[in-house]
Amino acid sequence: MSQRLTTPMVREDGVLREATWEEALQRAADGFRSVVDAHGPTAFGMFSCSKTTNEVNYAAQRFTRRVIGSNNIDSCNRT
């Protein structure tokens, strides 16, 4: 039996509960937006995995730079 999650989980009043994908993605977007609104885009940073594909790393850096407006991205590719 797999221990892998198959549905998103969100924390509500300190307790995790299942959520729809729409709710989970909206909460993530709201969290990103609240940090950028409160502290500016340079408060946001992303770390992507060097073991993933070049395409996924490219999408991560494009999101961070174009959508968020931050250059704070690393993928540890030099290790």
Secondary structure, 3 states (H helix, E strand, C coil): CCCCCCCCEEEECCEEEECCHHHHHHHHHHHHHHHHHHHCHHHCCEECCCCCCHHHHHHHHHHHHHHHCCCCEECCCCC
